[in-house]
Amino acid sequence: MKERIGVIDLGTNTFHLLIAEVNDGRISVIHRERQAVKIGMGGINQGVIKEDAIGRAIQCLQGFKATLDLEQVVKVQALGTSALRSATNGSIVIHTIKEKTGIEVKLISGEQEAEYIYYGVRAAMDLGKMPSLIVDIGGGSVEFIIADHARIFWKASFDIGAQRMLESYHRHDPILSAERDALHAHYDDVLGTLQQAMLDFRPRVLVGSSGTFDTLSEIYCQRNQLPFRSDQPETPLTHEAFQEIHAELISKNRSDRMQIPGMIEMRVDMIVVASCLIQYLVDHYDFQKIRVSSFALKEGVLAKMIIAPSE
């Protein structure tokens, strides 16, 4: 029996829509869409979603609703993440979305988000039998998951997303070395439990989930004349290539970053602090390899809907 399912990820920076057709457990994606809504911009560190951001969210979701109706989707899961979790007016925003679009948004915890991300990454690639560190850098939070293909060993969510760090630390463009040092000091302060988990499980592969990692992979492919297809579950990036791209990102201003082949406008502002986090991880832990998963939360939600439809 065929059924069409829609998943909406209301991220702090980007809203995603995924529509899939399920037929006897087989999944076919029929529509993907993303918009840079930036609901956290200007208010995330104050714990508020600003009026202009609410307006952008409603406009985007009205378009998503029209697509869902056109595609005759029977079941929709819309999930709110970090910006909505931490906003004092988050419940008002969710109510307004329901009133204006008919879409019912469910808030999920950071740990739930991490679990969905794991299922998304696992659907994209074989993680094997050795632990990997999966990292999903959002606008509001960053999820870390240590897992192999069979199970999660440890997971956590930290409010160190790129929009938060951009507004707190990236005040000059190009970013100053003192600002990068302050970022790294902040990571030292907040990532103690990650450090312990890394000692406990010793993952040697860093798996980047979507977002910033997609753009880093596309830049790598462009400069090496490699094919890049965003619909591929896994895309290439090497340890050495990341180091080269990071050095370029921190040395350029916004206008110059936009000239880098593979850069996209929705990532050009936040990619510097996001790249600084990746550099911090690479500096502190002995990774032998970097992998990039195009799948993330929304694909994980879809996978879980198929595995356990009642959840």
N, C-alpha and C positions, 0 to 999 in steps of 0.2 A: 504494500500500500504506500502510495506516494504522499509525502507531507512536506510542506515548505516551512522552514524555520528561519527566523531573523534574530540576529544578535547585534545589539548596539553597545559599544564601549564608549562611555562618556568620560574620556580622559581629560586631564587637566589642560593639555595643549590641543589634542586632536580628538574629534569624535569619529568613530569608525562604524560603518554598517556592513554586515556580512549577511548574505542570504544564501541558504543552501537548500537543496532538495534531497530529502532522505527517502530512499526506496529499499525496503527490506534490509535496513542497516547500512546500506551503501550511501555515501555522502557525495553529492556533486555541488560544488560552489557555483552559483549562477550570477552572483552580483557582489562586487566589493566597491566600497566608496569611503573616502575619508575627507574631512574638512578641518582646517586649522581654526577651531572655535576660540581657543585660548581663554577658557572660562576662569583660569587662575590669574590672568594678567592684572597686575596692579593691586591685587587684594589678597593673594594667597598667604602672604606672611602676616597679614592682619586678621586672617580667618574670616574673610568675607568674599562673596561673589558680587562683583559690581554690576550696576544696572546695565551698562553697555554690554557686559559679558552675558548677562541673562538674555538680552535681546538677540545676541548672536546665537546662543544656544537654541532659543525658540525657533529662529529662522532656519537653522540647520535641521532641527528635528522635524519641523513641518515638511521639509523636503524629503527627509528619510521616510516619514509616514506616508507621503504620496507614493514613494517607490514601493514600500511594503504593500500598500493597497493594490497598486498596479500589478505586482507580482503575486498577488493573492496568497500572502503569507498568513498561515493560520496560528502560529505560535511565535511570540516575540519575547526575548529577554533583553532588557535594557539595564545596564549596570553602571552605577555611579562609583567613582573611585576617589582618589586622594583629595582633590579640591572640594568636592561635595561632602566628603567625610569630615573635613576639618572646618568647614564654613559654619559660622553661627546662623546664617540664613539658609543653610542647605535644605532644610525641610520646606521652607517657603518656596525655594527654587523648584524643588521636586513637585510640589503641589501645583505651581504655575505651569510647569511642563505638562502635567497631566491635564490641566484645564485647557491649555492652548493647543495641545497636539493629540491628546488621547493616549499618549505613551506613559506607561507606569514604570518609573525608575526604581530599582532596588539598590540600596546602598550595600556594598560589600566591605568587609574588613580587609586590612592589608594582608593578613594571612590567607584569607579566601582568595584574594587576588593572586597571591603567589602560587597557590595550588592550581588555579586555572591556567596560569602562565606555564607551569610545569606540563600540564596536559597538552597545551598548545605546542610547546617545544617538542614533546615526545611524539606528537603526530607529525612533526616536520622531519625528524631525524632519529636515527638509532643512537641513543646515548651510550650504549654498551654496558659493560659490567663494572666499570670503574667510575667513581664519583666525578661529576663535573660541577662547576659553579655556574649556574644560570643567573644572568643579570638582566633585569628589565628596567631601563632608565626612563621613567615617566616624567611628566612635568611637575607633579607634586610629590611623588614617592618613588623610591627605588626598591624593587623586590629582589631578594637574593634567595636562591634555592640550591641546596647541595643535594644532588640526586644521581642515580643511575637510571637505566631504562625501566627498571622494575619498581623502584620506590623512591620516595623522598626521605632523606636522612635528616634534613634541617631546613627550615625556611623562616624568613623574617622580612618585614617591610619597614623601611626607614623614611622619615620625612626629609629627604635630601634630594628631591627631584630637581630637574634642571630649571624650571621656572623659579622655584624657591632660591636656588643657588645663584641664578642669574641676577635676581633682584637684590640679593644680599652681598654678593662678592664681585660680580663682573661689572665694575663701575667705569672702567676705562676700556677703550677699544683701539688697538689691541689690548688684551688683558695684561695687567702688570704682573711681574714676577711676585711682588708682595701680595697681590690678590690670590695668585695661585697658591702661595705658601699658606695664606689664611684658610683657603678651601681645604687644603690637605690637613691643616691643624684641626679643622672642624670634623673631618672624617676620622681623625685619630680619636677625637672626643666621643663620637657617637657610634662608632662601628666596633666597639669592644666585643660584643657577642659574636659578630662575624669573625673577628680575629680568632676567637676561641674555637669556633666551629671549623675554621680552616685548619687549625692545628689538629683537631680531632679527626677530620675526615680526609684532609690533604688532597683535594681535587687538583688535577694537573691540566684540565681543559677548561677554558673560559668560554661559555656559550652566551653570546649576546642575543637578546630577544628583541627583534623588530626595531622600530624607532631610529635612534641614533646609529645603531649598528647597521641598519639597512643603508643609510646614507654613506657611512664609512666604506661599506662593501661596494656600493656603486662608484664611489670615487676611485677605489682600488681598481675596479674593472675598467673604468674609463681610461685610466693612465696606463694600463697594461694591455689594452685592446682585447679584453676578455668580454664575452657576452654576459650581460646582466639582465635577468628577467625577474621582476618583482613578484611574479606569481609562482616562482620556484620556491619550494619549502626551505631549502638551504642555499645560501649564496656565499661566495668566497671572500676571505680576508686572511692575511697572514700577520703574524706577530711583527715582523719587520716592517710591513707596509703600514700597520697602525702607527708605529713609532714615527715614521716619516710624515704621515698625514697629520698626526697630532702636532708635530713641530711646526707644520705649516699653519694649522688652525690658530695656534696661540700667537703667531707672529703677524697675523693679518687683521685688518679691520673688516667691518661688515661688508663694505662694498667689494673689497678684494676677495673675501671668502665667497661671495656670490659668483665670482668669476671662475672658481674651481670647478672643472667639469665633474658633474655628478651631484653638485650641491643643489638643494631645493630651498625655496624661500621659507617654507614652514619650519625648517630646522636651522637656518643660518644663524639665528640669535642664540639658541640654547645649546648648539653643538659644542661650543667652546668649553663650557663648564661640564657638560656630559663627557667630553673627551678627557677632561682633567680627572674625572672620577675613574675612567678606564685606566688612565696612566697611573693613578694611585694604586689601583689593584695590581697592575702589571709590575709596578715597582716593589710591591710588598709581598707578592706571592709568586711562586715558581711555576708559572704556566708554561706548558710545552706547546700549546696550540690554542688558537682562537677560532671559534666557529660562529656562524651567524644563522639564526633561525628567522625566517620571514613570518613564522607563526608566533602568536602571542596569546593574550587574554581571550580575544574573541573566538579564536579557533579552539582554545581550551574549553570555553563555555560550550561550544558546539559539540565537542567530543564528550564532555560530561553529560550533556543532554541526551546523547545517544546511548552512553554506557548506563546512565542512571536517570531515566526520564522523570522520575518523581522528585528529584532534588532541585 
